[in-house]
Amino acid sequence: MTRFSGKVALVTGAGSGLGRATARRLASEGATVACLDIAADAAKATADGIIADGGHARAYMSDVSDPDSSRNAVDAAASDLGRVQLAITCAGIGRLVHTHEMPWEMWRKILGVNLDGTLLICQAAIPYLLDGGGRIVTIASNAGLMGQPYSAAYCASKGGVVNLTKALAAEYMTKGITVNCVAPGGMDTPLQNSFATTLPEGASFRELHKVMTPMGVSQPEEVASVIAFVASDEARYMTGSIVSIDGGLTI
């Protein structure tokens, strides 16, 4: 398939996990991909892999929680690659912690990357999308649709992404921009795997049973395939949608 031939796509968090899988998927379908990540070497590795496979990509260092860093990366990508038409916000962090013991700095960091970072990349990309149309796909989580223990900051940030998506969709519906959200459940990524080593003292995995499914975890490539559909012209009639791919967690 070449659904994205001739299109320029931004993908944040492209250095690993879902961001890397999404960047590779879009590139495999013809997109020129700007791979954004705070880990510059990881972003470059993703871009180099895409190029080795015959695709087109370029890496950019970006701290999505910083307004200047976000805007500079988006502007540089547009200058180097052409008008941005797709923006996919995969960058995300999380930590399991007793809420009453959570340092303020941890709360701010998680919301800064997950929620502020989504807004800042959208703010930087929208002027380009307005000049001919485009698509935004944000990434939430089942944690943005349901509560889970030891995850107040993560749940709050992803719940914010859900309603930010709806607000942007309503605002730009008549301006040629669709804004949709993909909400994964458990996924085999470094972020998901890190949760296993950050369980708070005195907590039990049994308390997290509600966010586990008999279907196990997804692979990032499976979620990337859903993102690719939502970002494609086949999803022209979708905007403000929250697409769950979570093994039935939010049934």
N, C-alpha and C positions, 0 to 999 in steps of 0.2 A: 504494500500500500504506500501511496505517496500523498497522504492527506495534507501534509504540511509543506509541500514543495513550494519554495519561494518565500516562505514565512520565517520571520525572526522570532525566536522564543527565548524568554528569560526564565531560568529555573533557579530558585534559591535553595540553599542546602545541597547543592549539586555534587558536593565532594563525597557523599556516602549515602547509603540507605535508599530511601524513597526518592530523594532528589537525584541521585546518580541514576537510578533505574528510569526515572522520568526523562531526564536529559537524554539518555541513550535511546529510549523509545521514540521520543519526538524526532531525534536525529535520524533514526532508522527509517522514519517516514518522510524524510526530506527537509525537516526544519534545520535552519542554522541556529545553533543553540549558544546562548550566553550562559556559561556555567558560573554561578555566583556562590561563594562560600567564604566564611571567615577564615577557613583553613586554605590558604592560597595553593599549597602544594597538592592538596586533595582535589581542589577544583581543576587544577592543571592536569592531574592524572585522569580525571573524567574526560576533559576535553581532548587530551592526547589519545585516549582510548577510542573516542568517537572518530577522530581523524584517521586513526589506524584502521578503522573499519570502513573507511571511505566516506564518512560524513563530514559535516562542517560545524566547528565549535570553537569557542575561545573562552578562556578562563578570566574571571575578575574577582579580586578580593573584595568582599563586602561584609561589614558588620551591619546586619539588617536592623539592629536596634538603635543605630546611630543615623540621624537624618541626613547628615552630609555624606556619610559613607554609602548609604543606600542610593541617594540621588546621583552621586558621582559615578557609581557603578552602572546604573541604568543609562545615564547620559553617555558614558564611554561606550557602552555596548551599542547604543543607537548610532553613535558617530562611526564606530568601526564596522558594524554589520548591516546597518540600515534600520528603517522604522520598525520599532517593536510592535508586534501584533498579538503576541501571547505572553501572559505573565502567570507563572505558576509558583506559588509561595510554599515551598516544602520545608524551609528551615524551621527547626523546632528543637526544644530541649525540655527536659522534665526531671523531677526528682521526687521520690517517695519520702515523706517526712511527717512526723506528728505536727499538725497544724499549730498547736500552741507552742511548739519549739522552733518553728520555722523562722530563721533570720529574715529581717526585712529585705536585706540585700538579695536573698534567694528569691523571694516573692517578686521583687522588681526585675531580676534578671530573667526569670521565666516569662513573665508578662511582657518584658521588653523585647525578647526574641519572638515569642509566639504571636502576640497580639499587636504590639507596637510595630514589630517588624513587618507584619502583614500589611498594616496600614501604610507604612512608609514606602514599601515597594510599590503598592498600588498608587499612592500619590505621585510617585516618580514616573510610573509607567503610563498613567491615564492620559497625560497630554499627548503622548505618541499614539495611543489607541484611538483618541478622538479624531485624529487626522487620517480617517479612512476606516475606522472600525477595528474591533479586536475582541479578545476573550481573556478573562481573568479566571483562574481556577485557584481557589484557596484550599488549604488543607486544615481540617479540623481533626476530630477524633470521636470515637464513641464517648470519650470523656467529656466532650462538649455537649452531649445529649443526655447524659445520665451521671449520677454521682458515683464516685468511687473513693474509698478511704485513702488517706495519706497523700491526697492529690489535689488539695484545694487550689493551689496556684495553677496547676496544669488544667484542671477542670474549668477554672475561671477564664483562663486564657483561651481555651478552645471554645468555650461557650461564647466568648466575645467574638471569636472569628466567625461563628455561625451567624450572629446577628449583624456583624459588620458586613458579611457577604450579602445578606438580605437588604441592608441599607444601601449599599453600593448598587445592587441590582435595580432597586427602585429608582435611584437617582439617575442612572445612566441608561435605562431601558430604551429610551427614545433617541439615544445619541450614538447608536451603533456598537455598544459594548454590552456583552453578556458577562455576568458574574455568577459563578456557581461554586459550590463547595463539595469536596470529597472528604468523607469522614471514615477513615479506616479504624478497624479494631486492632487486635494484636497482630504484629507484623515482625518478621524476622529481620530486624535492623539493629545497628549498634545502640540506638536510643532505647528500644524495647528491651534488649538484652541487658542494658545497664541497670534496669529496674531490679533485676534479680540480685544485684549486689548492693542495693541501696535500701533494702527493707529496714524500716526503723526498728530500733531496739524494742523488744517486747511484742512486736507485731508478728502475725502469722500469715502465711500465704493463703490459709483457709479463709481469711477475711477478704481476700481478693477474688474469691470464687465467683462472685457476681460478674466479674469482667473476664471470665474465662469461658470458652465455648468448646463443646465436644469436637468442633471442626478444627481445633488447634489454631495455629497462627497462619497468616497469609505470607506469601513471598512478595517483596516489594515490586517485582515485575508484574504481579497480578493487579496490584493497585495502580501501577503506572499505566496499565492498559485501560483502566477505567478513566483515569485522568486524560489520557489521549483522546478517548471518545468525547468526553465532556468539552475538551478544548477544540474539537474538530467542527467542521461545518455541518456534520451530521446532527450535532446537538444545537442547531440554530434556534430551535424553539424553546430551549431551556434557559431560564435565568432565575436567579434566586433559589435554585434547587439545592438541597442538601442530600448528597448521594452516599448512603451508607454501604460500606463493604467491610462487614464486621463479624461474619460468621453467625449472624442471628442474635448478637448481643442486645440490639435495641428493638427486637420484635415487640 
